[in-house]
Amino acid sequence: MKHIFAAILFFGPSLALASSPSIPGVYAGAGMVSCGKYLSDSQRPNLVFGYTSWIQGFLSGANLGFSGAGLFDPVTLPDSESIKLYMDNFCKASPLKNVKEGSMKLYKDVHARNAASK
């Protein structure tokens, strides 16, 4: 019973990501920053570190949550330079979206690339 409770507690937020990505209050921090703000901040290395750290945590949590729940196989995640380049491109193309949306798309793209290479 303890293991079931721990699994729900641990994987619950990740499963919410899969089913309801627009639930208010589920996300906090750098993920809620608009792409416009991200692009202006991306010129400052000390701020870029904060964004890429948040995104790496998001990707790691999604990877662990989805694979642990049996939904996806775990994938190799990109390095911080690749994350920055991806987010710069995503935000330039979609300035009204936010960092969380870009992070979700990045995870989906990495997962699709991994599945195609099998």
Rosetta constraint file for C-alpha pairs under 8 A:
AtomPair CA 1 CA 5 HARMONIC 6.30 0.50
AtomPair CA 2 CA 6 HARMONIC 6.10 0.50
AtomPair CA 3 CA 7 HARMONIC 6.05 0.50
AtomPair CA 4 CA 8 HARMONIC 6.22 0.50
AtomPair CA 5 CA 9 HARMONIC 6.10 0.50
AtomPair CA 6 CA 10 HARMONIC 5.94 0.50
AtomPair CA 7 CA 11 HARMONIC 5.65 0.50
AtomPair CA 7 CA 12 HARMONIC 7.58 0.50
AtomPair CA 8 CA 12 HARMONIC 5.06 0.50
AtomPair CA 9 CA 13 HARMONIC 7.72 0.50
AtomPair CA 10 CA 14 HARMONIC 7.99 0.50
AtomPair CA 10 CA 65 HARMONIC 7.63 0.50
AtomPair CA 11 CA 15 HARMONIC 6.19 0.50
AtomPair CA 11 CA 65 HARMONIC 5.21 0.50
AtomPair CA 11 CA 66 HARMONIC 7.86 0.50
AtomPair CA 11 CA 68 HARMONIC 7.66 0.50
AtomPair CA 11 CA 69 HARMONIC 7.04 0.50
AtomPair CA 12 CA 16 HARMONIC 6.22 0.50
AtomPair CA 13 CA 17 HARMONIC 6.45 0.50
AtomPair CA 13 CA 26 HARMONIC 7.61 0.50
AtomPair CA 14 CA 18 HARMONIC 6.67 0.50
AtomPair CA 14 CA 61 HARMONIC 7.12 0.50
AtomPair CA 14 CA 62 HARMONIC 5.93 0.50
AtomPair CA 14 CA 65 HARMONIC 5.34 0.50
AtomPair CA 14 CA 66 HARMONIC 6.80 0.50
AtomPair CA 15 CA 19 HARMONIC 6.40 0.50
AtomPair CA 15 CA 65 HARMONIC 7.28 0.50
AtomPair CA 15 CA 66 HARMONIC 7.28 0.50
AtomPair CA 16 CA 20 HARMONIC 5.43 0.50
AtomPair CA 16 CA 21 HARMONIC 6.84 0.50
AtomPair CA 17 CA 21 HARMONIC 4.88 0.50
AtomPair CA 27 CA 31 HARMONIC 6.98 0.50
AtomPair CA 27 CA 32 HARMONIC 7.14 0.50
AtomPair CA 28 CA 32 HARMONIC 6.15 0.50
AtomPair CA 29 CA 33 HARMONIC 7.66 0.50
AtomPair CA 29 CA 54 HARMONIC 7.81 0.50
AtomPair CA 30 CA 50 HARMONIC 7.66 0.50
AtomPair CA 30 CA 51 HARMONIC 6.04 0.50
AtomPair CA 30 CA 54 HARMONIC 6.41 0.50
AtomPair CA 30 CA 99 HARMONIC 6.88 0.50
AtomPair CA 30 CA 100 HARMONIC 7.86 0.50
AtomPair CA 31 CA 51 HARMONIC 7.96 0.50
AtomPair CA 31 CA 54 HARMONIC 7.23 0.50
AtomPair CA 31 CA 55 HARMONIC 7.53 0.50
AtomPair CA 31 CA 98 HARMONIC 6.63 0.50
AtomPair CA 31 CA 99 HARMONIC 4.57 0.50
AtomPair CA 31 CA 100 HARMONIC 4.20 0.50
AtomPair CA 31 CA 101 HARMONIC 7.79 0.50
AtomPair CA 31 CA 103 HARMONIC 7.91 0.50
AtomPair CA 32 CA 98 HARMONIC 5.89 0.50
AtomPair CA 32 CA 99 HARMONIC 6.14 0.50
AtomPair CA 32 CA 100 HARMONIC 6.14 0.50
AtomPair CA 33 CA 37 HARMONIC 6.44 0.50
AtomPair CA 33 CA 38 HARMONIC 6.53 0.50
AtomPair CA 33 CA 98 HARMONIC 5.49 0.50
AtomPair CA 33 CA 99 HARMONIC 5.85 0.50
AtomPair CA 33 CA 100 HARMONIC 7.95 0.50
AtomPair CA 34 CA 38 HARMONIC 6.17 0.50
AtomPair CA 34 CA 95 HARMONIC 7.16 0.50
AtomPair CA 34 CA 96 HARMONIC 6.45 0.50
AtomPair CA 34 CA 97 HARMONIC 5.87 0.50
AtomPair CA 34 CA 98 HARMONIC 4.10 0.50
AtomPair CA 34 CA 99 HARMONIC 6.32 0.50
AtomPair CA 35 CA 39 HARMONIC 6.05 0.50
AtomPair CA 35 CA 91 HARMONIC 4.85 0.50
AtomPair CA 35 CA 92 HARMONIC 7.58 0.50
AtomPair CA 35 CA 94 HARMONIC 7.08 0.50
AtomPair CA 35 CA 95 HARMONIC 4.77 0.50
AtomPair CA 35 CA 96 HARMONIC 6.14 0.50
AtomPair CA 35 CA 97 HARMONIC 5.64 0.50
AtomPair CA 35 CA 98 HARMONIC 4.85 0.50
AtomPair CA 35 CA 99 HARMONIC 6.12 0.50
AtomPair CA 36 CA 40 HARMONIC 6.52 0.50
AtomPair CA 36 CA 91 HARMONIC 7.00 0.50
AtomPair CA 36 CA 95 HARMONIC 5.13 0.50
AtomPair CA 36 CA 96 HARMONIC 6.85 0.50
AtomPair CA 37 CA 41 HARMONIC 6.12 0.50
AtomPair CA 38 CA 42 HARMONIC 5.84 0.50
AtomPair CA 38 CA 91 HARMONIC 7.62 0.50
AtomPair CA 38 CA 99 HARMONIC 7.35 0.50
AtomPair CA 39 CA 43 HARMONIC 7.31 0.50
AtomPair CA 39 CA 88 HARMONIC 6.64 0.50
AtomPair CA 39 CA 91 HARMONIC 6.88 0.50
AtomPair CA 39 CA 92 HARMONIC 7.55 0.50
AtomPair CA 41 CA 47 HARMONIC 6.19 0.50
AtomPair CA 41 CA 48 HARMONIC 7.01 0.50
AtomPair CA 42 CA 47 HARMONIC 6.75 0.50
AtomPair CA 42 CA 48 HARMONIC 5.41 0.50
AtomPair CA 42 CA 88 HARMONIC 7.81 0.50
AtomPair CA 43 CA 48 HARMONIC 7.59 0.50
AtomPair CA 44 CA 48 HARMONIC 6.28 0.50
AtomPair CA 45 CA 49 HARMONIC 6.34 0.50
AtomPair CA 46 CA 50 HARMONIC 6.95 0.50
AtomPair CA 47 CA 51 HARMONIC 6.49 0.50
AtomPair CA 48 CA 52 HARMONIC 6.07 0.50
AtomPair CA 48 CA 84 HARMONIC 7.64 0.50
AtomPair CA 49 CA 53 HARMONIC 5.95 0.50
AtomPair CA 50 CA 54 HARMONIC 6.21 0.50
AtomPair CA 51 CA 55 HARMONIC 6.17 0.50
AtomPair CA 52 CA 56 HARMONIC 5.94 0.50
AtomPair CA 52 CA 80 HARMONIC 5.98 0.50
AtomPair CA 52 CA 83 HARMONIC 6.68 0.50
AtomPair CA 52 CA 84 HARMONIC 6.69 0.50
AtomPair CA 53 CA 57 HARMONIC 6.20 0.50
AtomPair CA 53 CA 80 HARMONIC 7.97 0.50
AtomPair CA 54 CA 58 HARMONIC 6.16 0.50
AtomPair CA 55 CA 59 HARMONIC 6.03 0.50
AtomPair CA 55 CA 83 HARMONIC 7.81 0.50
AtomPair CA 55 CA 100 HARMONIC 7.90 0.50
AtomPair CA 55 CA 103 HARMONIC 6.19 0.50
AtomPair CA 56 CA 60 HARMONIC 5.95 0.50
AtomPair CA 56 CA 80 HARMONIC 7.65 0.50
AtomPair CA 57 CA 61 HARMONIC 6.00 0.50
AtomPair CA 58 CA 62 HARMONIC 6.14 0.50
AtomPair CA 58 CA 103 HARMONIC 7.33 0.50
AtomPair CA 59 CA 63 HARMONIC 5.97 0.50
AtomPair CA 59 CA 77 HARMONIC 7.30 0.50
AtomPair CA 59 CA 103 HARMONIC 7.19 0.50
AtomPair CA 59 CA 104 HARMONIC 7.99 0.50
AtomPair CA 59 CA 107 HARMONIC 6.33 0.50
AtomPair CA 60 CA 64 HARMONIC 6.06 0.50
AtomPair CA 60 CA 77 HARMONIC 7.72 0.50
AtomPair CA 61 CA 65 HARMONIC 5.79 0.50
AtomPair CA 62 CA 66 HARMONIC 5.79 0.50
AtomPair CA 62 CA 107 HARMONIC 7.86 0.50
AtomPair CA 63 CA 67 HARMONIC 5.96 0.50
AtomPair CA 63 CA 74 HARMONIC 5.49 0.50
AtomPair CA 63 CA 75 HARMONIC 6.76 0.50
AtomPair CA 64 CA 68 HARMONIC 5.68 0.50
AtomPair CA 64 CA 74 HARMONIC 6.93 0.50
AtomPair CA 65 CA 69 HARMONIC 6.05 0.50
AtomPair CA 66 CA 70 HARMONIC 6.27 0.50
AtomPair CA 66 CA 71 HARMONIC 5.14 0.50
AtomPair CA 66 CA 72 HARMONIC 5.47 0.50
AtomPair CA 66 CA 73 HARMONIC 7.60 0.50
AtomPair CA 66 CA 74 HARMONIC 7.66 0.50
AtomPair CA 67 CA 71 HARMONIC 5.74 0.50
AtomPair CA 67 CA 72 HARMONIC 4.86 0.50
AtomPair CA 67 CA 73 HARMONIC 5.10 0.50
AtomPair CA 67 CA 74 HARMONIC 5.33 0.50
AtomPair CA 75 CA 110 HARMONIC 7.28 0.50
AtomPair CA 75 CA 111 HARMONIC 6.26 0.50
AtomPair CA 75 CA 114 HARMONIC 6.49 0.50
AtomPair CA 76 CA 110 HARMONIC 7.97 0.50
AtomPair CA 76 CA 114 HARMONIC 7.96 0.50
AtomPair CA 77 CA 110 HARMONIC 7.27 0.50
AtomPair CA 78 CA 82 HARMONIC 5.95 0.50
AtomPair CA 78 CA 83 HARMONIC 6.32 0.50
AtomPair CA 79 CA 83 HARMONIC 6.29 0.50
AtomPair CA 80 CA 84 HARMONIC 6.20 0.50
AtomPair CA 81 CA 85 HARMONIC 6.30 0.50
AtomPair CA 82 CA 86 HARMONIC 6.04 0.50
AtomPair CA 83 CA 87 HARMONIC 6.05 0.50
AtomPair CA 84 CA 88 HARMONIC 5.99 0.50
AtomPair CA 85 CA 89 HARMONIC 6.26 0.50
AtomPair CA 86 CA 90 HARMONIC 6.04 0.50
AtomPair CA 86 CA 106 HARMONIC 7.42 0.50
AtomPair CA 87 CA 91 HARMONIC 5.84 0.50
AtomPair CA 87 CA 99 HARMONIC 7.60 0.50
AtomPair CA 87 CA 102 HARMONIC 6.32 0.50
AtomPair CA 87 CA 103 HARMONIC 7.70 0.50
AtomPair CA 88 CA 92 HARMONIC 6.07 0.50
AtomPair CA 89 CA 93 HARMONIC 6.24 0.50
AtomPair CA 90 CA 94 HARMONIC 6.01 0.50
AtomPair CA 90 CA 102 HARMONIC 6.26 0.50
AtomPair CA 91 CA 95 HARMONIC 4.98 0.50
AtomPair CA 91 CA 96 HARMONIC 7.96 0.50
AtomPair CA 91 CA 97 HARMONIC 7.20 0.50
AtomPair CA 91 CA 98 HARMONIC 7.70 0.50
AtomPair CA 91 CA 99 HARMONIC 7.96 0.50
AtomPair CA 91 CA 102 HARMONIC 7.38 0.50
AtomPair CA 97 CA 101 HARMONIC 6.48 0.50
AtomPair CA 97 CA 102 HARMONIC 7.59 0.50
AtomPair CA 98 CA 102 HARMONIC 6.48 0.50
AtomPair CA 99 CA 103 HARMONIC 6.03 0.50
AtomPair CA 100 CA 104 HARMONIC 6.14 0.50
AtomPair CA 101 CA 105 HARMONIC 6.24 0.50
AtomPair CA 102 CA 106 HARMONIC 6.06 0.50
AtomPair CA 103 CA 107 HARMONIC 6.22 0.50
AtomPair CA 104 CA 108 HARMONIC 6.27 0.50
AtomPair CA 105 CA 109 HARMONIC 6.05 0.50
AtomPair CA 106 CA 110 HARMONIC 6.08 0.50
AtomPair CA 107 CA 111 HARMONIC 6.01 0.50
AtomPair CA 108 CA 112 HARMONIC 6.04 0.50
AtomPair CA 109 CA 113 HARMONIC 6.12 0.50
AtomPair CA 110 CA 114 HARMONIC 6.14 0.50
AtomPair CA 111 CA 115 HARMONIC 6.15 0.50
AtomPair CA 112 CA 116 HARMONIC 6.11 0.50
AtomPair CA 113 CA 117 HARMONIC 6.30 0.50
AtomPair CA 114 CA 118 HARMONIC 6.80 0.50
